[in-house]
Amino acid sequence: MTMFLLMLCSVFGYNKVIPAHLGLVFRSFTQTYSSRLKQDVPVDESSRRWWDRLLQELAWVMTNGESKTEIMVAISRQKIALALVICSIT
């Protein structure tokens, strides 16, 4: 199962609605992920506070393709590392 399909299924599972566009899929997933899905995972709270920003940055990277309709279902480690750096300095 691809990550995108997993995200879409988790959003639908909680909201019972398929979001109208990709931006809403990512937004709904970040909210659901941090507030409902991973509350029982033992992590440092300062790390948990980064999740929303990092997921939003990754969503932006994935939807910022060559054209307006292009999305990247998979992104390189370099792009992920860059997203981490951007989140850490903003």
Secondary structure, 3 states (H helix, E strand, C coil): CCHHHHHHHHHHHHHCCCCCCHHHHHHHHHHHHHHHHCCCCCCCHHHHHHHHHHHHHHHHHHHCCCCCCCCCCCCCHHHHHHHHHHHHHC
